[in-house]
Amino acid sequence: MGKDTFSITTEKSWFSRIGNAFKGILAGILMVLLSLGLLFWNEGRAVERYKTLVEGGGKVLSIDRDHVSPENDGKLVHISGKPETEEVLTDPDFGVSASAIKLIRHVEMYQWQESRRTKKKKKLGGGEETVTTYSYSQEWSGRLIDSRGFQQQNGHENPETMVYRPKTVMASHVRLGAFTLPQSLLTRLGNKVPFTVPADAEPKGTAAGSIRQGNGFYLGGDPSHPEIGDMRISFSVVLPTEISIVARQTGSTFKPYHTVAGGNIELLETGIHTADSMFSKARQSNTILTWMLRFAGFFLMTVGLSMILSPLVVLADVVPMIGSIIGAGTTVIAALFSAVLSCVTIGIAWLFYRPMLGFTVLGAAFLIGVLLFRRIRGSEPVMPPPVPPEEPPPVP
């Protein structure tokens, strides 16, 4: 595996940096607005999903997979069992066939990969020196890496195309008892396992002359000494296994169930699970996603506010030590104000969806704001009271 490295050093003047900082204010404002929209939308999404799952949990019916009951048509149903198919899936490019729900072709190509590492150093007077180190290594990758965007293209050229791409062949007719599974559910089936290519399988077309390696094929010269453009092909399958589904019964198949709350329900889990446990897990997933998006909105807002305050840092960078202190202070201020604005945004959103919680969140934001204001006031120097002028001694 080859690897080489080189560095490029660039410098920016103080005037160039201050100009870029002021230009970044607009980008910072846009990031703050985007974070506000994300936070507000996320609360609405979370409430809708919560109400959807609560509504679905109160309506779901567990049904017999071996009998299609017309009276359940259009209702939210729960069903468990092992799906079955009689189809034999084939990858014609490599002559590989398997009796499975999915046949997946995995493709890797040996290519150049560029990575970069940047180190910045502030200089007296406000300038900045940036050293960017580019490293090139030869690695196996499942995607085509475009070397035309490399900083140093000469000697690091990758093929412009991949002769073979990853591919998934899926059964078109899969039964679960008396029901047929739709493609929307089949695509979500996982638990893939490695598939051993039969001994009589032979590559087709340009793959002729390839080498059998492990459970697949090696397209190239010597597998122990790969060269740029060599490819590794392997396969995996998704076999029938026990699953549980919650969805709307439509004839002898299933579709997403649309709730009065406005959301859709189409749940699938590997293994035998009760409807209650599936809804419980779905609510947990909704909570996790909600907090992830909250932190994402908070982080985005912090970055945006830091960009708005960045001209102060650059102005102070005339003396690098002072600039570093100011930079740390602006980051803390940006994070504190982001916490306040995030709580306010979430509280306002909850006022639309759950007023009681909305007032609670707004109260927490108000408390944080008061503490922040007191801390800022406490950091101001206290001026001593004025000393009254001395009165002249009485004239005897």
Summary of the structure (lengths in Angstrom):
residues: 396
radius of gyration: 31.5
end to end distance: 103.9
largest distance: 129.2
contacts: 1151
relative contact order: 0.17
helix: 40%
strand: 26%
